[in-house]
Amino acid sequence: MPDTALPTIPTVPVTPAVQSHLRGIVGDKGLILDEQGKQPFVTDWRGTVVGTAAVVVRPASTEEVAKVVKLCFDEGIAIVPQGGNTGLTGGATPYPTHNGIVLSLGRMNHVLEVDPVGYTMTVEAGCVLQTLQETAASHDRFFPLSLGAQGSCMIGGNLSTNAGGVQVLRYGNARNLVLGLEVVLPNGDVWNGLRSLKKDNTGYDLKHLFMGAEGTLGVITKAVLKLWPAPKDVATAWLAVRDPQAAIEILSEAHAASEDNVSSCELMSRAATEMILRHVPGTQDPLKAETPWYLLLEWSSSRPKTDVGEGMAEKMEQFLADQMEAARVLDAVIGQSEAQARNMWKIREGAAEASRAEGPGLSYDVSVGISKIPSFIEQGVKAALDILPGIRPYPLGHIGDGNIHFSFMGPQGMDRETLGQYAPAITRAVNDLVRDMAGSISAEHGIGIDKIDELAHYRSKVELDTMRAIKRALDPKNIMNPGKVLRL
């Protein structure tokens, strides 16, 4: 937990009578009461945030969710909604003082409809992201949300946190991939907004209230998702680049050279790459070039590759030759097989796993304007080193949308407690720099527990008061994921 006072949250206990009522709603299969069984639901993915819950409730339908939430509303019992529990800011993890319920959506995992003609898919909130990707592919369609935890994260959590990932450059964040939602409100009412309309100008667009709210305004139970044509011609390359300035220039020129088919552009430092190669089994260095900076670049088209004319790989090869001549690219390799491309992506997606294995560290999920990325990295690294000489920077991220995962590992041999003494000063230096560059202190991971005080520090009074007004209007008893995102 952060080194700040815990927010005030409801402490109404789950009595035996309430527990019996919950069992009547969800059945024995829908309740977890023993401490060992609850452990995965009260511990976050990083293993650094551990809370408590009187009971884990696992409803199997929207109707059951609504009845559970209505019961908690009537009794004043706090609810922590939860999907795959893969978040990185503690948003889905209960506080140590939480004695309410964790509401896990994992049993609500059905794909309700796929409309390949209309390019939509209607799903329940507990569907695992990778399952949705595979379902879309089986209909020759593409669902572009893609991130490292896709084998276990759930779409309800993805939408509640407005997840980003590696395809935002082309397709947008999670909120851009949704046409409609069904949400259980904090009083147990069900808002059915499951409309597959691209044009609906009838007042406030309510679905956007709940995407990015991290379960503080209601429980997303179903969604209508947008689909795209399945990629048929994909070129993936690993580039050794001169520096971050060269990287953003490469990206700028790649849009036209690819005929606007750039799907991903990921900046990797050599230090981060080596850390991942050390800790993630099965990864191989694609280039073995001892240069400080790399770029993972992918182009894709829905047009099948033919024997006549240039495909993505041929266009990319010519583009990289031009970039080498301009001295931006120092060396490069284009994946010649799916396995080679998959290895490149495994390196990028292994960053969180490798960081956890490497030892204590600090990580900042920030965004700035794309043209400001080189300056931000240079100034941010210097600021951290001025505070703690020997700290090891591992910047990487989605430079196509301005999102840098600005990570550091502690100096060799430094334990977590000692590193934590430097964390407040480094956090302030990094976030002040983000503010000065008109950026965001949370690009895609959300606020959760970890950044609740940082949000209060950097957002204006008008913004915070408006958010609090919305929270109080929808959740007057403050039972829905209390103490996350905002202090009331």
PyMOL commands that set and color helices and strands:
alter all, ss='L'
color gray80, all
select helices_A, chain A and resi 16-26+28-30+35-42+62-75+129-138+155-160+168-171+174-177+207-210+244-257+270-279+312-325+338-349+351-358+370-387+399-401+416-436+452-458+461-474
alter helices_A, ss='H'
color red, helices_A
select strands_A, chain A and resi 31-32+55-57+79-82+101-104+111-115+120-124+141-142+178-184+190-193+219-226+228-229+233-241+262-269+293-301+329-334+361-367+392-393+396-398+403-409
alter strands_A, ss='S'
color yellow, strands_A
deselect
rebuild
show_as cartoon
